[in-house]
């Protein structure tokens, strides 16, 4: 069994991907809006980083609280949000780890 198939066994449905848009308000300030509907609903698995220190990725120079795994469909970009069950996570990094369109590792920060 391939590594991707092994990981996909842990995927659950219903993860929503949200993308913001920016608009200028009446005072000339940029305002972020998440819209009314997600851009995609996908299957995936969320893994929390444990310990005293949050994960630091050398490749992307970000810190995060969790990593999200999903099929590499190109639907998740830095700056998006992933939501499920009343929890929201800011996407800090999205990487097709095998560069073959098989598996995405998405570094996220939980919004408490």
C-alpha positions as CSV (number, residue, x, y, z in Angstrom):
1,X,0.0,0.0,0.0
2,X,1.4,3.4,-1.0
3,X,2.1,6.1,1.6
4,X,-0.6,8.3,0.1
5,X,-3.3,5.6,0.4
6,X,-2.2,4.9,4.0
7,X,-2.7,8.6,4.9
8,X,-6.0,8.9,3.0
9,X,-7.5,6.3,5.3
10,X,-7.6,9.0,8.0
11,X,-9.3,11.6,5.9
12,X,-12.7,12.8,6.9
13,X,-15.2,14.7,4.7
14,X,-16.6,18.2,5.2
15,X,-13.5,20.4,5.5
16,X,-14.3,23.8,3.9
17,X,-11.8,26.0,2.1
18,X,-12.6,29.7,2.3
19,X,-10.8,32.5,0.3
20,X,-11.0,36.1,1.2
21,X,-11.5,39.1,-1.0
22,X,-10.4,42.6,-0.2
23,X,-12.4,45.7,-0.7
24,X,-12.1,49.3,0.3
25,X,-14.5,50.7,2.9
26,X,-15.9,54.2,3.0
27,X,-12.7,55.4,4.8
28,X,-10.3,54.0,2.2
29,X,-9.2,51.1,4.4
30,X,-8.8,47.6,3.0
31,X,-11.4,45.3,4.5
32,X,-11.2,41.5,4.2
33,X,-14.4,39.6,3.4
34,X,-14.8,35.8,3.5
35,X,-18.0,35.7,1.4
36,X,-21.1,33.6,2.0
37,X,-19.9,30.2,0.8
38,X,-16.7,28.2,0.8
39,X,-14.8,27.8,-2.5
40,X,-14.5,24.0,-2.0
41,X,-15.4,21.3,0.4
42,X,-12.8,18.5,0.6
43,X,-11.7,15.4,2.5
44,X,-8.7,15.7,4.7
45,X,-7.0,15.1,8.1
46,X,-5.9,17.6,10.7
47,X,-2.9,16.9,13.0
48,X,-2.1,19.0,16.0
49,X,1.6,19.7,16.8
50,X,2.2,18.9,20.5
51,X,4.7,20.2,22.9
52,X,5.8,23.6,24.3
53,X,6.9,25.0,20.9
54,X,4.8,25.4,17.8
55,X,6.1,23.8,14.6
56,X,8.6,25.9,12.7
57,X,9.0,25.0,9.0
58,X,12.5,25.9,7.7
59,X,11.3,25.8,4.1
60,X,8.5,28.4,4.6
61,X,9.6,30.2,7.8
62,X,6.3,30.2,9.5
63,X,5.0,28.9,12.8
64,X,1.9,26.8,13.0
65,X,-0.2,24.9,15.4
66,X,-1.5,22.1,13.1
67,X,-0.8,20.4,9.7
68,X,-3.7,19.6,7.4
69,X,-3.3,16.7,4.9
70,X,-5.5,16.4,1.7
71,X,-5.4,15.4,-1.9
72,X,-3.3,17.8,-4.0
73,X,-6.1,19.5,-6.0
74,X,-4.7,23.0,-6.1
75,X,-7.7,24.4,-4.2
76,X,-5.8,25.6,-1.1
77,X,-3.5,28.6,-1.2
78,X,-1.6,30.7,1.5
79,X,-4.0,33.2,3.0
80,X,-7.1,30.9,2.8
81,X,-8.9,29.4,5.8
82,X,-9.9,25.8,6.5
83,X,-13.0,25.4,8.6
84,X,-14.9,22.5,10.1
85,X,-17.1,22.0,13.2
86,X,-16.9,25.6,14.3
87,X,-13.1,25.7,14.2
88,X,-11.1,27.9,11.7
89,X,-7.5,27.6,10.7
90,X,-5.4,30.2,8.7
91,X,-3.4,28.6,6.0
92,X,0.3,29.6,6.3
93,X,1.8,27.3,3.8
94,X,0.5,24.8,1.2
95,X,2.9,22.3,-0.4
96,X,2.5,19.4,-2.8
97,X,5.1,17.4,-1.0
98,X,5.8,14.8,-3.7
99,X,5.4,17.3,-6.6
100,X,3.2,14.8,-8.3
101,X,-0.3,16.0,-7.4
102,X,-0.8,13.3,-4.8
103,X,-0.7,14.8,-1.3
104,X,-0.8,18.3,0.1
105,X,0.7,19.2,3.5
106,X,-0.8,22.5,4.6
107,X,0.7,24.3,7.6
108,X,-2.1,26.1,9.5
109,X,-2.6,28.3,12.6
110,X,-5.6,27.6,14.7
111,X,-7.8,30.6,15.4
112,X,-9.0,30.3,19.0
